[in-house]
């Protein structure tokens, strides 16, 4: 059983460098930031084995999701006959994309 989720993340930078801490004082940071873009994190976790894998992608579209699933099956679990994937029902998470665009995989969908 593998749990999967993806999360959009903003990439931020400091507009002013943080001030170094002095003895007995806390570090001071300004609340302003510079937006450097965004990315999508694909997170896979196998809770019973203590395994996890995180991959950052520039965007979040069906082909990115399908490539992540393909990597999961071919790289991380090549010898496994069946993987039970637990995920949300986001509109980009469709098994039909494999059948139409990706190279053939033996998918047993429940």
Secondary structure, 3 states (H helix, E strand, C coil): CEEEEEEEEEEEEECCCCECCCCCCCCECCCCEEEEEEEEEEEEEECCCCEEEEEEECCCCHHHHHHHHHHHHHHHCCCCCCCCEECCCCCCCCCHHHHHHCCCCCCCCC
